[in-house]
Amino acid sequence: QKLLEKAAPLFNVAPEELETEDGTIFVKGQKDKKFPWKAAMGFDRTCMGYGYFEPDFSVPNFVMIFVEVEVDTETGKIDLRRVVAATDVGRVIDSQSLKNQLHGCLGAAGLDSATFEETVLDKKLGRILNPNMIDYKWRTFLELPDFATVILETPIETHLFKSVGVGEIVTSPAPPAVLMAVSNAIGKRLMDYPLTPDKILKALGKLGEK
């Protein structure tokens, strides 16, 4: 509708009198005179519409994370030995993309935000001190732990394609899984992220508060 409204002045007609087909716009019943979409878009080449959908039910996601860690109680260093992510997506549509989503969110967001990723803030000035990929610590691909994925399929008949979404599904449970694994390993309950060596040593009573 927005596209037809933009094109209407080109034909000197109301938007309701226009049709679109194969990337062109024309007056209904007069295909001999037509304009391409880009002509109607103008110089800004943008056309935006608004809408919303409000379902009467929620669509849950299902995921479980298992993390095996090793903690050096002398240095506070955490070693992620093994990670398993299990999810039930209803019906798998693209298995490789699903695995990539699970692995990417585990490594790039979930696990690293638990162990060392941190936004450093100057509390007096309210300024972020590490606003780029040089100062913001990021794990390399060679440093990622071994991942294993378990993908289950229980088709959900009421859903489109009998599937549920999996976008960044493991980002949320991964950090608490690491936190609980480390807490269990050292016998002390840890409460915040990232789990840097100094926090481990403080919890063990080997490093005093500054």
Secondary structure as a PSIPRED ss2 file (coil, helix, strand):
# PSIPRED VFORMAT (PSIPRED V4.0)

   1 Q C   1.000  0.000  0.000
   2 K H   0.000  1.000  0.000
   3 L H   0.000  1.000  0.000
   4 L H   0.000  1.000  0.000
   5 E H   0.000  1.000  0.000
   6 K H   0.000  1.000  0.000
   7 A H   0.000  1.000  0.000
   8 A H   0.000  1.000  0.000
   9 P H   0.000  1.000  0.000
  10 L H   0.000  1.000  0.000
  11 F H   0.000  1.000  0.000
  12 N C   1.000  0.000  0.000
  13 V C   1.000  0.000  0.000
  14 A C   1.000  0.000  0.000
  15 P H   0.000  1.000  0.000
  16 E H   0.000  1.000  0.000
  17 E H   0.000  1.000  0.000
  18 L E   0.000  0.000  1.000
  19 E E   0.000  0.000  1.000
  20 T E   0.000  0.000  1.000
  21 E E   0.000  0.000  1.000
  22 D C   1.000  0.000  0.000
  23 G C   1.000  0.000  0.000
  24 T E   0.000  0.000  1.000
  25 I E   0.000  0.000  1.000
  26 F E   0.000  0.000  1.000
  27 V E   0.000  0.000  1.000
  28 K C   1.000  0.000  0.000
  29 G C   1.000  0.000  0.000
  30 Q E   0.000  0.000  1.000
  31 K E   0.000  0.000  1.000
  32 D E   0.000  0.000  1.000
  33 K E   0.000  0.000  1.000
  34 K E   0.000  0.000  1.000
  35 F E   0.000  0.000  1.000
  36 P E   0.000  0.000  1.000
  37 W H   0.000  1.000  0.000
  38 K H   0.000  1.000  0.000
  39 A H   0.000  1.000  0.000
  40 A H   0.000  1.000  0.000
  41 M H   0.000  1.000  0.000
  42 G C   1.000  0.000  0.000
  43 F C   1.000  0.000  0.000
  44 D C   1.000  0.000  0.000
  45 R C   1.000  0.000  0.000
  46 T C   1.000  0.000  0.000
  47 C C   1.000  0.000  0.000
  48 M C   1.000  0.000  0.000
  49 G C   1.000  0.000  0.000
  50 Y C   1.000  0.000  0.000
  51 G C   1.000  0.000  0.000
  52 Y C   1.000  0.000  0.000
  53 F C   1.000  0.000  0.000
  54 E C   1.000  0.000  0.000
  55 P C   1.000  0.000  0.000
  56 D C   1.000  0.000  0.000
  57 F C   1.000  0.000  0.000
  58 S C   1.000  0.000  0.000
  59 V C   1.000  0.000  0.000
  60 P C   1.000  0.000  0.000
  61 N C   1.000  0.000  0.000
  62 F E   0.000  0.000  1.000
  63 V E   0.000  0.000  1.000
  64 M E   0.000  0.000  1.000
  65 I E   0.000  0.000  1.000
  66 F E   0.000  0.000  1.000
  67 V E   0.000  0.000  1.000
  68 E E   0.000  0.000  1.000
  69 V E   0.000  0.000  1.000
  70 E E   0.000  0.000  1.000
  71 V E   0.000  0.000  1.000
  72 D C   1.000  0.000  0.000
  73 T C   1.000  0.000  0.000
  74 E C   1.000  0.000  0.000
  75 T C   1.000  0.000  0.000
  76 G C   1.000  0.000  0.000
  77 K C   1.000  0.000  0.000
  78 I E   0.000  0.000  1.000
  79 D E   0.000  0.000  1.000
  80 L E   0.000  0.000  1.000
  81 R E   0.000  0.000  1.000
  82 R E   0.000  0.000  1.000
  83 V E   0.000  0.000  1.000
  84 V E   0.000  0.000  1.000
  85 A E   0.000  0.000  1.000
  86 A E   0.000  0.000  1.000
  87 T E   0.000  0.000  1.000
  88 D E   0.000  0.000  1.000
  89 V C   1.000  0.000  0.000
  90 G C   1.000  0.000  0.000
  91 R C   1.000  0.000  0.000
  92 V C   1.000  0.000  0.000
  93 I C   1.000  0.000  0.000
  94 D C   1.000  0.000  0.000
  95 S H   0.000  1.000  0.000
  96 Q H   0.000  1.000  0.000
  97 S H   0.000  1.000  0.000
  98 L H   0.000  1.000  0.000
  99 K H   0.000  1.000  0.000
 100 N H   0.000  1.000  0.000
 101 Q H   0.000  1.000  0.000
 102 L H   0.000  1.000  0.000
 103 H H   0.000  1.000  0.000
 104 G H   0.000  1.000  0.000
 105 C H   0.000  1.000  0.000
 106 L H   0.000  1.000  0.000
 107 G H   0.000  1.000  0.000
 108 A H   0.000  1.000  0.000
 109 A H   0.000  1.000  0.000
 110 G H   0.000  1.000  0.000
 111 L H   0.000  1.000  0.000
 112 D H   0.000  1.000  0.000
 113 S H   0.000  1.000  0.000
 114 A H   0.000  1.000  0.000
 115 T H   0.000  1.000  0.000
 116 F C   1.000  0.000  0.000
 117 E C   1.000  0.000  0.000
 118 E C   1.000  0.000  0.000
 119 T C   1.000  0.000  0.000
 120 V C   1.000  0.000  0.000
 121 L E   0.000  0.000  1.000
 122 D E   0.000  0.000  1.000
 123 K C   1.000  0.000  0.000
 124 K C   1.000  0.000  0.000
 125 L C   1.000  0.000  0.000
 126 G C   1.000  0.000  0.000
 127 R E   0.000  0.000  1.000
 128 I E   0.000  0.000  1.000
 129 L C   1.000  0.000  0.000
 130 N C   1.000  0.000  0.000
 131 P C   1.000  0.000  0.000
 132 N C   1.000  0.000  0.000
 133 M C   1.000  0.000  0.000
 134 I C   1.000  0.000  0.000
 135 D C   1.000  0.000  0.000
 136 Y C   1.000  0.000  0.000
 137 K C   1.000  0.000  0.000
 138 W C   1.000  0.000  0.000
 139 R C   1.000  0.000  0.000
 140 T C   1.000  0.000  0.000
 141 F H   0.000  1.000  0.000
 142 L H   0.000  1.000  0.000
 143 E H   0.000  1.000  0.000
 144 L C   1.000  0.000  0.000
 145 P C   1.000  0.000  0.000
 146 D C   1.000  0.000  0.000
 147 F E   0.000  0.000  1.000
 148 A E   0.000  0.000  1.000
 149 T E   0.000  0.000  1.000
 150 V E   0.000  0.000  1.000
 151 I E   0.000  0.000  1.000
 152 L E   0.000  0.000  1.000
 153 E C   1.000  0.000  0.000
 154 T C   1.000  0.000  0.000
 155 P C   1.000  0.000  0.000
 156 I C   1.000  0.000  0.000
 157 E C   1.000  0.000  0.000
 158 T C   1.000  0.000  0.000
 159 H C   1.000  0.000  0.000
 160 L H   0.000  1.000  0.000
 161 F H   0.000  1.000  0.000
 162 K H   0.000  1.000  0.000
 163 S C   1.000  0.000  0.000
 164 V C   1.000  0.000  0.000
 165 G C   1.000  0.000  0.000
 166 V C   1.000  0.000  0.000
 167 G C   1.000  0.000  0.000
 168 E C   1.000  0.000  0.000
 169 I C   1.000  0.000  0.000
 170 V C   1.000  0.000  0.000
 171 T C   1.000  0.000  0.000
 172 S C   1.000  0.000  0.000
 173 P C   1.000  0.000  0.000
 174 A H   0.000  1.000  0.000
 175 P H   0.000  1.000  0.000
 176 P H   0.000  1.000  0.000
 177 A H   0.000  1.000  0.000
 178 V H   0.000  1.000  0.000
 179 L H   0.000  1.000  0.000
 180 M H   0.000  1.000  0.000
 181 A H   0.000  1.000  0.000
 182 V H   0.000  1.000  0.000
 183 S H   0.000  1.000  0.000
 184 N H   0.000  1.000  0.000
 185 A H   0.000  1.000  0.000
 186 I H   0.000  1.000  0.000
 187 G C   1.000  0.000  0.000
 188 K C   1.000  0.000  0.000
 189 R C   1.000  0.000  0.000
 190 L C   1.000  0.000  0.000
 191 M C   1.000  0.000  0.000
 192 D C   1.000  0.000  0.000
 193 Y C   1.000  0.000  0.000
 194 P C   1.000  0.000  0.000
 195 L C   1.000  0.000  0.000
 196 T C   1.000  0.000  0.000
 197 P H   0.000  1.000  0.000
 198 D H   0.000  1.000  0.000
 199 K H   0.000  1.000  0.000
 200 I H   0.000  1.000  0.000
 201 L H   0.000  1.000  0.000
 202 K H   0.000  1.000  0.000
 203 A H   0.000  1.000  0.000
 204 L C   1.000  0.000  0.000
 205 G C   1.000  0.000  0.000
 206 K C   1.000  0.000  0.000
 207 L C   1.000  0.000  0.000
 208 G C   1.000  0.000  0.000
 209 E C   1.000  0.000  0.000
 210 K C   1.000  0.000  0.000
